[in-house]
Amino acid sequence: MALRHDPLRPAVVWTLATLLAFLLVEGLAFRTGWYNRWLEPNSSAGLVEGYLSWLAQRPHSSTAEVAVLGDSRIAHGLSAPAASAAAGNKLYFWNLGIAGTLPRDWYYMLRDADPDHRRFAAIVLALDQYSDEDYEEVYADRIIDLNFVIGRLRLADCWEFAASMRSRENRAHALMGCLLKGIALRRDVRDLLATWPARFERAGAWRAHGLAGVDAFPGIDRDLRGLRADWGRRILTFPAGIDTATRASIQATVMPHWPPHTGETTRYRLRWLPRIFDLYRNSPTRVILLQLPRAPLPRPESTTPPVFLSIALPRAGVAALPPATFGDLERPEFFFDGLHLNRAGRAVFSERLGRTMAALVGVR
């Protein structure tokens, strides 16, 4: 009796074989670290991977290291060489300020940058302000964080990382992107395939020489002299020649319109900053919080209390610089827009941070 041929069997076998081949290629490309070397240097993921590669390349030495994490305000505001010089070159500073990054990103960066949790004398976390004011943007729902840390996410991270997003859409996006990294990196992959010789050259140059470029950046040499505020009428007078984008950034920082307070910032900080603290719980590394210069003019103090700070500071190994440490830099001559210190502000901030950290970690 002849066996009946199953017409679906070849299709099922072919589908399974194709799926397995896809998963094998996906894993080899994106989970071995190979692709991270060739990411577009100017992309979110490429910037993170570049900074981590520089950390890995520097040989360990007797000079204690300090890593300063923050967003573009640290990128513009801190000269690592100037801070090191202010510490008598007895500390080696790392400027790990990457525009757009927040504590969720810093956690995954530090976890892989310092797997033994003992490399640094201190970790400095630069906060926009100590008070727990809420913002229009919901930080917990920033899907761009997937772009920043896609090279750092492990399979075991996927569920927790996705669950930390607020909206159902972003949770699904984050989960799929973490499980199948090729989906999250598809634009980068297409660009690599189209321009691979130039990409390889650019990515190689970034890893080899990018840190020197970051350290050599002098800061933006313009200021906001002439900026004034009428607090009674909530009116700003801008210097001549200020463009629309700069006006908007100044308005947003000097006279912000806060949304109704719901505790969103407190919850976000309590979810991610203690994870960084826990990395260094049994380590000699100190974790130092600082409040950045908040705006190009001093503004009235917030009535929203620093709830997170009051919870964090009792922890062993965690400290915060006094809010006034950099408060005198909140002046027009030290800013070039509403957020960022200019060249003069960068010089003062870097020198002061270097001296402050030298005193805190006890170098002689």
Sine and cosine of phi, psi and omega as CSV:
sin_phi,cos_phi,sin_psi,cos_psi,sin_omega,cos_omega
0.00,0.00,0.80,-0.60,-0.06,-1.00
-0.95,0.30,0.66,-0.75,0.05,-1.00
-0.96,0.29,0.64,-0.77,0.01,-1.00
-0.97,0.23,0.77,-0.64,0.00,-1.00
-0.99,0.17,0.76,-0.65,0.02,-1.00
-1.00,-0.03,0.95,-0.30,-0.07,-1.00
-0.92,0.38,-0.31,0.95,-0.03,-1.00
-1.00,0.07,-0.32,0.95,-0.12,-0.99
-0.87,0.49,-0.74,0.67,0.02,-1.00
-0.86,0.50,-0.60,0.80,0.00,-1.00
-0.92,0.39,-0.65,0.76,0.01,-1.00
-0.91,0.40,-0.70,0.72,0.01,-1.00
-0.88,0.47,-0.71,0.71,0.02,-1.00
-0.88,0.48,-0.67,0.74,0.01,-1.00
-0.90,0.44,-0.71,0.70,0.01,-1.00
-0.90,0.43,-0.65,0.76,0.01,-1.00
-0.90,0.44,-0.67,0.75,0.03,-1.00
-0.89,0.45,-0.68,0.74,0.01,-1.00
-0.89,0.45,-0.70,0.72,0.01,-1.00
-0.90,0.44,-0.65,0.76,0.03,-1.00
-0.90,0.45,-0.66,0.75,0.03,-1.00
-0.88,0.47,-0.72,0.70,-0.03,-1.00
-0.91,0.40,-0.57,0.82,0.04,-1.00
-0.91,0.41,-0.74,0.67,0.01,-1.00
-0.90,0.43,-0.67,0.74,0.01,-1.00
-0.86,0.52,-0.72,0.69,-0.01,-1.00
-0.91,0.41,-0.69,0.73,-0.01,-1.00
-0.91,0.41,-0.63,0.78,-0.05,-1.00
-0.97,0.26,-0.70,0.72,-0.21,-0.98
-0.94,-0.34,-0.19,0.98,-0.03,-1.00
-0.91,-0.42,0.06,1.00,0.10,-1.00
-0.98,-0.19,-0.12,0.99,-0.05,-1.00
1.00,0.00,-0.09,1.00,-0.05,-1.00
-0.89,0.46,-0.76,0.65,-0.10,-1.00
-0.91,0.40,-0.49,0.87,-0.02,-1.00
-0.84,0.54,-0.46,0.89,-0.03,-1.00
-0.94,0.34,-0.39,0.92,-0.15,-0.99
-0.89,-0.45,0.28,0.96,0.10,-1.00
-0.88,0.47,0.49,-0.87,0.10,-0.99
-0.84,0.55,0.86,-0.51,-0.08,-1.00
-0.86,0.51,-0.51,0.86,-0.04,-1.00
-1.00,0.03,0.07,1.00,0.05,-1.00
-1.00,0.09,0.24,-0.97,0.01,-1.00
-0.85,0.52,-0.77,0.63,0.00,-1.00
-0.91,0.41,-0.63,0.78,-0.02,-1.00
-0.90,0.44,-0.61,0.79,0.05,-1.00
-0.89,0.45,-0.74,0.67,0.00,-1.00
-0.86,0.51,-0.74,0.68,-0.04,-1.00
-0.91,0.41,-0.56,0.83,0.06,-1.00
-0.89,0.46,-0.73,0.68,0.00,-1.00
-0.89,0.45,-0.65,0.76,0.00,-1.00
-0.93,0.38,-0.55,0.84,0.04,-1.00
-0.92,0.38,-0.60,0.80,0.03,-1.00
-0.91,0.41,-0.64,0.77,0.07,-1.00
-0.87,0.49,-0.68,0.74,-0.03,-1.00
-0.93,0.36,-0.51,0.86,-0.07,-1.00
-0.97,0.23,-0.46,0.89,-0.08,-1.00
-0.97,0.24,0.85,-0.53,0.01,-1.00
-0.92,0.39,0.53,-0.85,0.04,-1.00
-0.93,0.38,0.61,-0.79,-0.01,-1.00
-0.64,-0.77,-0.01,-1.00,-0.01,-1.00
-0.98,0.22,-0.20,0.98,0.01,-1.00
-0.98,0.22,0.85,-0.53,0.00,-1.00
-0.91,0.42,0.58,-0.81,-0.07,-1.00
-0.93,-0.36,0.54,-0.84,0.06,-1.00
-0.79,-0.62,0.84,-0.55,0.05,-1.00
-0.98,-0.21,0.80,-0.60,0.00,-1.00
-0.93,-0.38,0.91,-0.41,-0.05,-1.00
-0.96,-0.28,0.64,-0.77,0.02,-1.00
-0.04,-1.00,-0.20,-0.98,0.00,-1.00
-0.98,-0.18,-0.49,-0.87,-0.06,-1.00
-0.90,0.44,-0.35,0.94,0.02,-1.00
-0.93,0.37,-0.54,0.84,0.12,-0.99
-0.98,0.22,-0.64,0.77,0.02,-1.00
-0.82,0.57,-0.67,0.74,0.00,-1.00
-1.00,0.10,-0.52,0.85,-0.20,-0.98
-1.00,0.00,-0.32,0.95,-0.10,-0.99
-0.91,-0.41,0.82,-0.57,0.23,-0.97
-0.99,-0.16,0.95,-0.32,-0.01,-1.00
-0.86,0.50,-0.69,0.72,0.04,-1.00
-0.88,0.48,-0.62,0.78,0.00,-1.00
-0.93,0.38,-0.63,0.78,0.05,-1.00
-0.91,0.41,-0.66,0.75,0.03,-1.00
-0.88,0.47,-0.68,0.73,0.01,-1.00
-0.89,0.46,-0.64,0.77,0.00,-1.00
-0.91,0.40,-0.43,0.90,0.07,-1.00
-1.00,0.01,0.30,0.95,0.00,-1.00
0.93,0.37,0.37,0.93,-0.06,-1.00
0.84,0.54,0.42,0.91,0.12,-0.99
-0.99,-0.11,-0.07,1.00,0.17,-0.98
-0.80,-0.60,0.58,-0.81,0.09,-1.00
-0.93,-0.36,0.91,-0.42,-0.07,-1.00
-1.00,-0.04,0.62,-0.78,0.15,-0.99
-0.92,-0.39,0.83,-0.56,0.14,-0.99
-1.00,0.02,0.98,-0.18,0.03,-1.00
-0.97,-0.25,0.56,0.83,0.07,-1.00
-0.99,0.14,0.90,-0.43,0.01,-1.00
-0.84,-0.54,0.83,-0.56,-0.07,-1.00
-0.81,0.58,0.76,-0.65,0.08,-1.00
1.00,-0.02,-0.13,0.99,-0.04,-1.00
-1.00,0.09,0.45,-0.89,-0.01,-1.00
-0.65,-0.76,0.03,-1.00,-0.10,-0.99
-0.79,0.61,-0.57,0.82,0.03,-1.00
-0.87,0.50,-0.68,0.73,0.02,-1.00
-0.92,0.38,-0.67,0.75,-0.05,-1.00
-0.88,0.48,-0.60,0.80,-0.01,-1.00
-0.87,0.49,-0.77,0.64,-0.03,-1.00
-0.93,0.38,-0.55,0.83,0.06,-1.00
-0.90,0.45,-0.76,0.65,-0.05,-1.00
-0.93,0.37,-0.58,0.81,0.00,-1.00
-0.84,0.55,-0.63,0.77,-0.03,-1.00
-1.00,-0.04,-0.46,0.89,0.00,-1.00
-0.95,0.32,-0.48,0.88,-0.09,-1.00
-0.68,-0.73,0.93,0.37,-0.12,-0.99
-0.89,0.46,-0.46,0.89,0.02,-1.00
-1.00,0.04,-0.15,0.99,0.05,-1.00
0.86,0.51,0.53,0.85,-0.02,-1.00
-0.67,-0.74,0.07,1.00,-0.09,-1.00
-0.94,0.35,-0.65,0.76,-0.19,-0.98
-0.99,-0.16,0.59,-0.81,0.16,-0.99
-0.94,0.35,-0.57,0.82,0.00,-1.00
-0.45,-0.89,0.53,-0.85,0.17,-0.99
-0.93,-0.37,0.83,-0.56,0.03,-1.00
-0.95,-0.30,0.82,-0.57,0.02,-1.00
-0.94,-0.35,0.91,-0.41,-0.09,-1.00
-1.00,-0.02,0.93,-0.37,0.01,-1.00
-0.99,-0.14,0.54,-0.84,0.01,-1.00
-0.90,0.44,-0.56,0.83,0.09,-1.00
-0.26,-0.97,0.35,-0.94,0.00,-1.00
-0.98,0.18,-0.56,0.83,-0.01,-1.00
-0.91,0.41,0.48,-0.88,-0.09,-1.00
-1.00,-0.07,0.71,0.70,0.06,-1.00
-0.87,0.49,0.62,-0.78,0.10,-0.99
-1.00,0.06,0.44,-0.90,-0.02,-1.00
-0.89,-0.46,0.27,-0.96,0.07,-1.00
-0.88,0.48,-0.66,0.75,0.05,-1.00
-0.98,0.22,0.72,-0.69,0.05,-1.00
-1.00,0.03,0.96,-0.27,-0.09,-1.00
-0.87,0.50,-0.58,0.82,-0.02,-1.00
-0.90,0.44,-0.34,0.94,-0.08,-1.00
-0.96,-0.29,0.38,0.93,-0.03,-1.00
-0.98,0.18,0.99,-0.15,-0.01,-1.00
-0.93,0.36,-0.31,0.95,0.05,-1.00
-0.88,0.47,-0.36,0.93,0.05,-1.00
-0.87,0.49,-0.51,0.86,0.08,-1.00
-0.86,0.51,-0.65,0.76,0.01,-1.00
-0.91,0.42,-0.63,0.78,-0.03,-1.00
-0.92,0.39,-0.72,0.69,-0.19,-0.98
-0.95,-0.33,0.27,0.96,-0.02,-1.00
-0.84,0.54,-0.57,0.82,0.01,-1.00
-0.96,0.27,-0.22,0.98,-0.04,-1.00
-0.97,-0.22,-0.31,0.95,-0.09,-1.00
-0.96,0.26,0.75,-0.66,0.07,-1.00
-0.99,-0.17,0.27,-0.96,0.03,-1.00
-0.84,0.54,-0.60,0.80,-0.02,-1.00
-0.93,0.37,-0.29,0.96,0.00,-1.00
-1.00,0.08,-0.31,0.95,-0.29,-0.96
-0.86,0.50,-0.74,0.67,-0.07,-1.00
-0.91,0.42,-0.72,0.70,-0.03,-1.00
-0.92,0.40,-0.67,0.74,0.01,-1.00
-0.88,0.48,-0.73,0.69,-0.01,-1.00
-0.90,0.43,-0.65,0.76,-0.03,-1.00
-0.91,0.41,-0.36,0.93,-0.01,-1.00
-0.97,0.22,-0.20,0.98,0.10,-1.00
-0.96,0.27,0.41,-0.91,-0.08,-1.00
-1.00,0.04,-0.74,0.67,-0.12,-0.99
-1.00,0.05,0.46,-0.89,0.02,-1.00
-0.89,0.46,-0.63,0.78,0.00,-1.00
-0.88,0.47,-0.71,0.70,-0.02,-1.00
-0.96,0.29,-0.51,0.86,0.10,-1.00
-0.89,0.46,-0.69,0.72,0.01,-1.00
-0.92,0.40,-0.67,0.74,0.01,-1.00
-0.88,0.48,-0.72,0.69,-0.03,-1.00
-0.91,0.41,-0.64,0.76,-0.01,-1.00
-0.91,0.41,-0.73,0.68,-0.02,-1.00
-0.91,0.41,-0.66,0.75,0.01,-1.00
-0.91,0.41,-0.56,0.83,0.02,-1.00
-0.96,0.27,-0.66,0.75,-0.01,-1.00
-0.94,0.35,-0.67,0.75,0.00,-1.00
-0.85,-0.53,1.00,0.01,-0.13,-0.99
-0.89,0.45,-0.45,0.89,0.03,-1.00
-0.86,0.50,-0.48,0.88,0.04,-1.00
-0.93,0.37,-0.73,0.68,-0.01,-1.00
-0.92,0.40,-0.49,0.87,-0.08,-1.00
-0.97,-0.23,0.28,0.96,-0.15,-0.99
-0.88,0.48,-0.62,0.78,0.03,-1.00
-0.91,0.42,-0.67,0.74,0.01,-1.00
-0.90,0.43,-0.63,0.77,0.01,-1.00
-0.90,0.43,-0.69,0.72,0.02,-1.00
-0.87,0.49,-0.67,0.74,0.00,-1.00
-0.92,0.39,-0.62,0.78,0.04,-1.00
-0.88,0.47,-0.70,0.71,-0.02,-1.00
-0.91,0.41,-0.52,0.85,-0.04,-1.00
-0.99,0.15,-0.45,0.89,-0.13,-0.99
-0.71,-0.70,0.59,0.81,-0.22,-0.98
-0.86,0.52,-0.60,0.80,0.00,-1.00
-0.89,0.46,-0.71,0.70,0.00,-1.00
-0.92,0.39,-0.62,0.79,0.00,-1.00
-0.89,0.45,-0.73,0.69,-0.01,-1.00
-0.87,0.50,-0.66,0.75,0.00,-1.00
-0.91,0.41,-0.70,0.72,-0.04,-1.00
-0.92,0.39,-0.70,0.72,0.00,-1.00
-0.92,0.40,-0.63,0.78,0.04,-1.00
-0.90,0.43,-0.66,0.75,0.01,-1.00
-0.91,0.41,-0.61,0.79,0.00,-1.00
-0.90,0.44,-0.69,0.73,0.01,-1.00
-0.93,0.37,-0.60,0.80,-0.07,-1.00
-0.98,0.19,-0.60,0.80,-0.18,-0.98
-0.80,-0.60,-0.07,1.00,-0.10,-0.99
-0.89,0.46,-0.61,0.79,-0.02,-1.00
-0.89,0.46,-0.62,0.78,0.03,-1.00
-0.88,0.48,-0.62,0.79,0.04,-1.00
-0.92,0.39,-0.66,0.75,0.04,-1.00
-0.88,0.47,-0.73,0.69,-0.04,-1.00
-0.93,0.38,-0.47,0.88,-0.04,-1.00
-0.99,0.10,-0.19,0.98,-0.02,-1.00
-0.86,0.52,0.83,-0.56,-0.10,-1.00
-1.00,0.04,-0.22,0.98,-0.12,-0.99
0.99,-0.17,0.31,-0.95,-0.03,-1.00
-0.99,0.11,0.80,-0.60,-0.11,-0.99
-0.99,-0.14,0.91,0.41,0.19,-0.98
-0.49,-0.87,0.31,-0.95,-0.09,-1.00
-0.65,-0.76,-0.07,-1.00,-0.09,-1.00
-0.87,-0.49,0.51,0.86,0.02,-1.00
-0.83,0.55,0.72,-0.70,-0.07,-1.00
0.97,-0.26,-0.20,0.98,0.06,-1.00
-0.94,0.34,0.77,-0.64,0.00,-1.00
-0.66,-0.75,0.41,-0.91,0.00,-1.00
-0.80,-0.60,0.72,-0.69,0.18,-0.98
-0.97,-0.23,0.99,-0.13,-0.12,-0.99
-0.94,0.35,-0.52,0.86,0.01,-1.00
-0.89,0.46,-0.70,0.72,-0.01,-1.00
-0.99,-0.13,-0.04,1.00,-0.03,-1.00
0.80,0.60,0.81,0.59,0.01,-1.00
-0.83,-0.56,0.71,-0.70,0.08,-1.00
-0.97,-0.25,0.65,-0.76,0.15,-0.99
-0.95,-0.30,0.87,-0.50,-0.12,-0.99
-0.99,-0.12,0.48,-0.88,0.11,-0.99
-0.90,0.43,0.37,-0.93,0.04,-1.00
-0.91,0.41,0.57,-0.82,0.10,-1.00
0.99,0.11,0.14,0.99,0.00,-1.00
-0.99,0.15,0.79,-0.61,-0.03,-1.00
-0.98,0.19,0.13,-0.99,-0.10,-0.99
-0.89,0.46,-0.68,0.73,-0.03,-1.00
-0.90,0.44,-0.66,0.75,0.01,-1.00
-0.92,0.39,-0.65,0.76,0.07,-1.00
-0.85,0.53,-0.70,0.71,-0.02,-1.00
-0.90,0.44,-0.66,0.75,-0.01,-1.00
-0.92,0.39,-0.59,0.81,0.03,-1.00
-0.92,0.38,-0.71,0.70,0.02,-1.00
-0.85,0.52,-0.65,0.76,-0.08,-1.00
-0.94,0.35,-0.48,0.88,-0.03,-1.00
-0.99,-0.13,-0.59,0.81,-0.04,-1.00
-0.98,0.19,-0.70,0.71,-0.01,-1.00
-0.79,-0.61,0.92,0.39,-0.05,-1.00
-0.94,0.34,0.46,-0.89,0.14,-0.99
-0.95,-0.30,0.99,-0.16,-0.06,-1.00
-0.97,0.26,0.63,-0.78,0.11,-0.99
-0.96,0.30,0.18,-0.98,0.07,-1.00
-0.82,0.58,0.68,-0.73,-0.07,-1.00
-0.98,0.21,0.83,-0.56,0.02,-1.00
-0.85,-0.53,-0.05,1.00,-0.04,-1.00
1.00,0.06,0.22,0.98,-0.05,-1.00
-0.87,0.49,-0.70,0.71,-0.01,-1.00
-0.90,0.43,-0.67,0.74,0.04,-1.00
-0.86,0.51,-0.73,0.69,-0.02,-1.00
-0.89,0.45,-0.66,0.75,0.01,-1.00
-0.90,0.44,-0.74,0.68,-0.01,-1.00
-0.89,0.46,-0.64,0.77,-0.01,-1.00
-0.93,0.37,-0.39,0.92,0.01,-1.00
-0.99,0.17,-0.62,0.78,-0.19,-0.98
-0.95,-0.31,-0.61,0.79,-0.03,-1.00
-0.92,0.39,-0.65,0.76,0.07,-1.00
-0.88,0.48,-0.42,0.91,0.07,-1.00
-0.92,0.40,-0.59,0.81,0.10,-0.99
-0.92,0.39,-0.69,0.73,0.04,-1.00
-0.84,0.54,-0.66,0.75,-0.06,-1.00
-0.92,0.40,-0.50,0.87,0.07,-1.00
-0.85,0.53,-0.54,0.84,-0.11,-0.99
-0.93,-0.37,0.37,0.93,-0.08,-1.00
-0.90,0.45,-0.66,0.75,-0.02,-1.00
-0.94,-0.34,0.63,0.78,-0.10,-0.99
-0.81,-0.59,0.43,-0.90,0.10,-0.99
-0.96,0.27,-0.15,0.99,0.00,-1.00
-0.91,0.40,0.73,-0.68,0.09,-1.00
-1.00,-0.10,0.60,-0.80,0.08,-1.00
-0.95,-0.31,0.87,-0.50,-0.10,-1.00
-0.89,-0.45,0.79,-0.62,0.10,-1.00
-0.99,-0.11,0.61,-0.80,0.13,-0.99
-0.69,-0.73,0.51,-0.86,0.10,-0.99
-0.99,-0.12,0.86,-0.51,0.00,-1.00
-0.94,0.35,0.39,-0.92,0.22,-0.98
-0.83,0.56,0.83,-0.56,-0.25,-0.97
-1.00,0.06,-0.46,0.89,-0.13,-0.99
-0.26,-0.97,0.27,-0.96,-0.01,-1.00
-0.97,0.22,0.02,1.00,0.16,-0.99
-0.66,-0.75,0.60,-0.80,0.10,-0.99
-0.91,0.42,0.70,-0.71,-0.05,-1.00
-0.86,-0.51,0.31,-0.95,0.01,-1.00
-0.83,0.56,0.59,-0.80,-0.02,-1.00
-0.91,0.41,0.57,-0.82,0.00,-1.00
-0.93,0.36,0.57,-0.82,0.09,-1.00
-1.00,0.00,-0.10,0.99,0.05,-1.00
-0.99,0.13,0.85,-0.53,-0.10,-0.99
-0.95,0.30,0.42,-0.91,0.06,-1.00
-0.99,0.15,0.96,0.29,-0.08,-1.00
-0.86,0.51,-0.72,0.69,-0.03,-1.00
-0.86,0.51,-0.68,0.73,-0.05,-1.00
-0.88,0.48,-0.65,0.76,-0.02,-1.00
-0.92,0.40,-0.45,0.90,0.04,-1.00
-0.99,0.12,-0.57,0.82,-0.10,-0.99
-0.97,0.24,-0.64,0.77,-0.20,-0.98
-0.91,0.42,-0.50,0.87,0.05,-1.00
-0.92,0.40,-0.21,0.98,-0.02,-1.00
-0.95,0.33,0.65,-0.76,0.03,-1.00
-0.90,0.43,0.69,-0.72,0.06,-1.00
1.00,0.10,0.01,1.00,-0.01,-1.00
-0.91,-0.42,0.72,-0.69,0.02,-1.00
-0.60,-0.80,0.25,-0.97,0.04,-1.00
-0.72,-0.69,0.72,-0.69,0.10,-0.99
-0.93,0.38,0.55,-0.83,0.02,-1.00
-0.82,0.57,0.59,-0.81,-0.02,-1.00
-0.83,0.56,-0.49,0.87,-0.05,-1.00
-0.99,0.13,-0.01,1.00,-0.09,-1.00
-0.80,0.60,-0.68,0.74,-0.01,-1.00
-0.87,-0.49,0.27,0.96,-0.07,-1.00
-0.89,0.45,-0.50,0.87,-0.03,-1.00
-0.95,0.31,-0.14,0.99,0.06,-1.00
-1.00,0.10,-0.05,1.00,0.01,-1.00
-0.99,0.17,0.92,0.40,-0.03,-1.00
-0.64,-0.77,0.50,-0.86,-0.09,-1.00
-0.85,0.53,-0.53,0.85,-0.05,-1.00
-0.95,0.31,-0.14,0.99,-0.02,-1.00
-0.94,-0.34,0.05,1.00,-0.02,-1.00
-0.84,-0.54,0.49,-0.87,0.14,-0.99
-0.93,-0.36,-0.18,0.98,0.17,-0.99
-0.46,-0.89,-0.28,-0.96,-0.08,-1.00
-0.96,0.29,-0.26,0.96,-0.11,-0.99
-0.90,-0.43,-0.57,0.82,-0.33,-0.94
-0.93,-0.36,0.68,-0.73,0.12,-0.99
-0.92,0.38,0.56,-0.83,0.06,-1.00
-1.00,-0.02,-0.23,-0.97,-0.06,-1.00
-0.87,0.49,-0.69,0.72,0.00,-1.00
-0.91,0.40,-0.69,0.73,0.03,-1.00
-0.90,0.43,-0.62,0.78,0.03,-1.00
-0.87,0.50,-0.66,0.75,-0.02,-1.00
-0.90,0.44,-0.72,0.70,-0.02,-1.00
-0.92,0.38,-0.72,0.69,-0.02,-1.00
-0.86,0.51,-0.73,0.69,-0.07,-1.00
-0.91,0.42,-0.72,0.70,-0.01,-1.00
-0.89,0.45,-0.67,0.74,-0.04,-1.00
-0.94,0.35,-0.65,0.76,0.01,-1.00
-0.91,0.42,-0.64,0.76,0.03,-1.00
-0.86,0.51,-0.74,0.68,0.00,-1.00
-0.92,0.39,-0.64,0.77,-0.02,-1.00
-0.90,0.43,-0.70,0.72,-0.03,-1.00
-0.94,0.34,-0.56,0.83,0.06,-1.00
-0.87,0.48,-0.66,0.75,0.03,-1.00
-0.93,0.37,-0.63,0.78,-0.05,-1.00
-0.93,0.37,-0.67,0.74,-0.05,-1.00
-1.00,-0.01,-0.05,1.00,0.15,-0.99
0.97,0.25,0.54,0.84,0.06,-1.00
-0.98,0.20,0.50,-0.87,-0.01,-1.00
-0.78,-0.63,0.00,0.00,0.00,0.00
